[in-house]
Amino acid sequence: MDMETLLPQVANYGFPMVLSWYLLVRMEGRLDRLTDSINSLARTIAAGKTA
């Protein structure tokens, strides 16, 4: 594969791959916090039903 074919391929696929990776890494922390909040809410609701 020569450079004339390689550069457009990197431009077409490299940027979306890097952007997707960045967004997934950024969202992972938020998803973890959201999961913790949902679990905490479920525990609070369960504790309220037994009281």
C-alpha positions as CSV (number, residue, x, y, z in Angstrom):
1,M,0.0,0.0,0.0
2,D,1.5,3.3,-1.0
3,M,1.2,6.7,0.8
4,E,-1.4,8.0,-1.6
5,T,-3.8,5.3,-0.5
6,L,-2.8,5.1,3.1
7,L,-3.3,8.8,4.0
8,P,-7.0,9.0,2.9
9,Q,-7.6,5.7,4.8
10,V,-6.1,7.2,8.0
11,A,-8.1,10.4,7.5
12,N,-11.3,8.4,6.9
13,Y,-11.0,5.8,9.7
14,G,-8.4,7.2,12.1
15,F,-10.3,10.3,13.2
16,P,-13.6,8.5,14.0
17,M,-11.7,5.7,15.8
18,V,-9.8,8.2,18.0
19,L,-13.0,10.2,18.6
20,S,-14.9,7.1,19.6
21,W,-12.2,6.0,21.9
22,Y,-12.0,9.4,23.6
23,L,-15.8,9.5,24.1
24,L,-15.9,6.0,25.5
25,V,-13.1,6.7,28.0
26,R,-14.8,9.9,29.1
27,M,-18.2,8.3,29.5
28,E,-16.9,5.4,31.4
29,G,-16.5,7.4,34.6
30,R,-19.9,9.0,34.2
31,L,-21.5,5.6,33.7
32,D,-19.8,4.3,36.8
33,R,-21.1,7.2,38.9
34,L,-24.6,6.7,37.4
35,T,-24.5,3.0,38.3
36,D,-23.5,3.9,41.9
37,S,-26.3,6.4,42.1
38,I,-28.9,3.9,40.8
39,N,-27.7,1.3,43.3
40,S,-27.8,3.8,46.1
41,L,-31.4,4.8,45.2
42,A,-32.5,1.2,45.0
43,R,-31.0,0.6,48.5
44,T,-32.8,3.7,49.8
45,I,-36.1,2.6,48.3
46,A,-35.7,-0.9,49.7
47,A,-34.9,0.4,53.2
48,G,-37.9,2.7,53.1
49,K,-40.3,-0.2,52.2
50,T,-39.1,-2.3,55.2
51,A,-39.3,0.6,57.7
